[in-house]
Amino acid sequence: MSVFKRLYAPTFFLGFLAAALTLAGTGGSLIWLPALVVVAILTSCLAERIAPHEPVWNKPDHDRVRDICHAVVNEGTIIVLVVLLAVFAAVIPWAPLWPSSLPLWADVALSIIMLDTGITLVHFASHRVSLLWRFHAVHHSVKRMYGFNGQLKHPVRQTLEIMGGTLPWLLLGIPTEVAALATFAVAVQLLLQHSNVDMKIGPLKYVWAVAPAHRHHHVASAQDGDVNFGLFLTLWD
């Protein structure tokens, strides 16, 4: 069990991201990415029952329908985003500036860093500006943390995050394939960030914003828990 707890987080993230990259690299249709997200959700739920951090968090607290509705709406918003990025990329009045010589995995890594920087700034502002906190407080209202409710966000907050995170993508003319893979990585990361798995990640907790770090952030107020704002990285704190 100790080995499972130590290997779970990196294996989960890298395994699913490698599967998505392989799908894209071998000419597979990106339309299968949502199906891969479903597999990741089921895997997350199974792992939470094998090695739970808090066993009681595995029991629904009159929140199952709410969490499903938020997940469907927010995942749908992300899919629409990827489609719109392709449209915007076709109409921007300058040639795409996105580096075209990088391997696909490096393109995805670069896009994740850009996205994470913008989302972190929006997240930080949401804890400083009272109007923004009113929308962000929805996410902090959870009474238990498990992978699936990482998607619980007010639609306004979700829109602000998307705008802040993807503006560099838009300005640089990110390829649709790279945007799709990066948004898939977001879905996988959110499952780890709210995960109820008793994962042990060692020194990675200082740089990687998964559950051991993110649980410290989840105190339901605008000021307390005022750390770990990153979606992927804690380096920005």
C-alpha positions in Angstrom: 0.0 0.0 0.0 2.9 2.4 0.7 4.2 1.9 -2.8 0.7 2.6 -4.2 0.5 5.9 -2.3 3.9 7.0 -3.5 3.4 6.1 -7.1 -0.2 7.0 -7.6 0.0 10.7 -8.4 2.9 10.7 -10.9 1.7 7.5 -12.5 -1.9 8.8 -12.8 -0.8 12.2 -14.3 2.0 11.0 -16.6 0.1 7.9 -17.6 -3.0 9.7 -18.8 -1.0 12.5 -20.4 1.2 10.0 -22.2 -2.0 8.2 -23.5 -3.3 11.5 -24.8 0.0 12.4 -26.5 0.2 8.9 -28.0 -3.3 9.2 -29.3 -2.4 12.6 -31.0 1.0 11.5 -32.1 -0.3 8.4 -33.9 -3.0 10.3 -35.8 -5.9 9.4 -33.5 -8.9 11.7 -33.4 -8.9 14.1 -30.5 -12.6 13.5 -30.2 -11.6 10.5 -28.0 -10.1 12.8 -25.3 -13.5 13.2 -23.4 -13.7 9.4 -23.3 -10.2 9.3 -21.8 -11.3 11.8 -19.2 -14.1 9.5 -18.2 -11.6 6.7 -17.7 -9.5 9.0 -15.6 -12.5 9.8 -13.4 -13.3 6.2 -12.9 -9.7 5.4 -12.1 -9.6 8.3 -9.6 -12.8 7.0 -7.9 -11.3 3.5 -7.6 -8.1 4.8 -6.1 -9.9 6.8 -3.5 -11.5 3.6 -2.3 -8.2 1.7 -2.3 -6.3 4.2 -0.2 -8.5 7.1 1.1 -7.1 10.1 2.9 -10.4 10.5 4.7 -12.7 7.5 4.4 -15.7 9.6 5.2 -15.1 11.8 2.1 -16.0 8.8 0.0 -19.6 9.0 1.2 -21.9 11.4 -0.7 -23.1 14.4 1.4 -26.2 15.3 -0.6 -23.8 16.7 -3.2 -23.6 14.1 -6.0 -26.1 15.8 -8.3 -24.6 19.2 -7.7 -21.1 17.9 -8.5 -22.2 16.1 -11.7 -24.0 19.3 -12.9 -20.9 21.4 -12.3 -18.6 18.9 -14.0 -20.8 18.6 -17.1 -21.2 22.4 -17.5 -17.5 23.2 -16.9 -16.2 20.3 -19.0 -18.5 21.5 -21.7 -17.2 25.0 -21.4 -13.7 23.8 -21.9 -14.6 21.8 -25.0 -16.3 24.9 -26.5 -13.1 26.9 -25.6 -10.9 24.6 -27.7 -13.3 24.9 -30.7 -13.4 28.7 -30.3 -9.6 28.9 -30.1 -9.4 27.4 -33.6 -11.8 30.0 -34.8 -9.9 32.9 -33.3 -6.6 31.6 -34.5 -8.0 31.8 -38.1 -9.0 35.4 -37.8 -6.2 37.1 -35.8 -4.6 39.7 -38.0 -1.0 38.5 -37.6 0.8 35.3 -38.4 0.9 32.7 -35.5 3.8 33.3 -33.2 3.6 29.9 -31.5 6.9 28.0 -31.8 6.4 25.4 -34.5 9.7 23.5 -34.2 9.2 22.0 -30.7 8.1 18.4 -30.2 4.5 17.9 -29.2 5.2 17.1 -25.6 7.3 20.4 -25.3 4.5 22.4 -26.9 2.0 21.0 -24.3 4.4 21.7 -21.4 4.9 25.3 -22.6 1.1 25.7 -23.0 0.5 24.4 -19.4 3.0 26.9 -17.9 1.3 29.8 -19.8 -2.1 28.6 -18.7 -1.1 28.0 -15.1 0.4 31.5 -14.8 -2.8 33.2 -16.0 -5.1 31.0 -13.9 -2.9 31.6 -10.8 -3.2 35.4 -11.2 -7.0 35.1 -11.5 -7.1 32.8 -8.5 -5.0 35.1 -6.4 -7.2 38.1 -7.3 -10.3 36.0 -6.3 -8.9 36.0 -2.8 -8.3 39.7 -2.8 -11.2 41.3 -4.5 -14.5 40.9 -2.7 -16.7 40.7 -5.8 -14.5 38.0 -7.3 -14.5 36.1 -4.0 -18.3 35.9 -4.1 -18.0 33.7 -7.2 -14.9 31.8 -6.0 -16.6 31.0 -2.7 -18.7 28.5 -4.5 -15.6 26.3 -5.0 -14.6 26.7 -1.4 -18.1 25.6 -0.2 -17.2 21.9 -0.6 -17.5 19.9 2.6 -15.4 17.0 1.4 -12.6 16.8 -1.1 -12.6 14.1 -3.7 -11.3 14.1 -7.3 -14.6 14.7 -9.1 -15.6 17.9 -7.3 -12.4 19.7 -8.5 -14.7 21.0 -11.2 -17.1 22.7 -8.8 -16.9 26.3 -9.9 -19.2 29.2 -10.5 -19.6 29.7 -14.3 -18.5 33.3 -13.9 -15.3 32.2 -12.1 -14.8 29.5 -14.7 -15.1 32.1 -17.5 -12.6 34.5 -15.8 -10.1 31.7 -15.3 -10.4 30.7 -19.0 -9.9 34.2 -20.1 -6.9 34.8 -17.9 -5.3 31.5 -18.7 -5.8 31.3 -22.4 -5.1 34.9 -23.5 -1.5 34.1 -24.2 -2.6 31.0 -26.2 -4.9 33.2 -28.3 -2.3 36.0 -28.9 0.4 33.5 -30.0 -1.9 31.4 -32.1 -1.7 28.1 -30.3 -2.4 25.0 -32.5 -5.7 23.4 -31.8 -4.1 20.0 -31.1 -1.9 21.5 -28.4 -4.8 23.4 -26.8 -6.9 20.2 -26.7 -4.1 18.2 -25.0 -3.4 21.0 -22.5 -7.0 21.2 -21.5 -7.1 17.4 -21.1 -4.1 17.8 -18.7 -6.2 20.3 -16.8 -9.0 17.8 -16.3 -6.5 15.2 -15.1 -4.8 17.7 -12.8 -8.1 18.7 -11.2 -8.7 15.1 -10.3 -5.4 14.9 -8.5 -5.8 18.4 -6.9 -9.0 17.4 -5.1 -8.2 13.7 -4.8 -9.1 11.8 -1.6 -6.2 9.4 -2.2 -3.7 9.4 0.7 -0.9 10.1 -1.8 2.7 10.6 -0.7 4.6 12.8 -3.1 7.7 13.6 -1.1 9.6 16.8 -2.1 7.2 17.2 -5.1 4.8 18.8 -2.6 6.9 22.0 -2.8 6.4 22.4 -6.6 3.3 20.4 -7.6 -0.2 21.6 -6.7 -1.9 18.3 -6.0 -4.0 17.2 -3.0 -1.3 17.3 -0.2 -0.6 21.0 -1.1 -4.1 22.0 -2.2 -5.9 20.8 1.0 -4.1 23.5 2.9 -5.7 26.1 0.5 -9.2 24.8 1.1 -10.2 26.7 4.1 -13.6 28.3 3.3 -12.8 32.0 3.7 -11.3 34.7 1.5 -8.2 35.1 3.7 -7.4 31.9 5.5 -5.8 29.1 3.5 -4.1 31.9 1.6 -1.5 29.7 -0.1 -1.1 27.4 -3.1 -3.0 29.3 -5.8 -1.6 27.4 -8.7 -3.5 24.9 -10.7 -0.4 22.9 -11.7 2.5 24.5 -9.8 3.1 26.0 -6.4 6.1 27.9 -7.6 4.2 31.1 -8.1 3.4 31.4 -4.3 
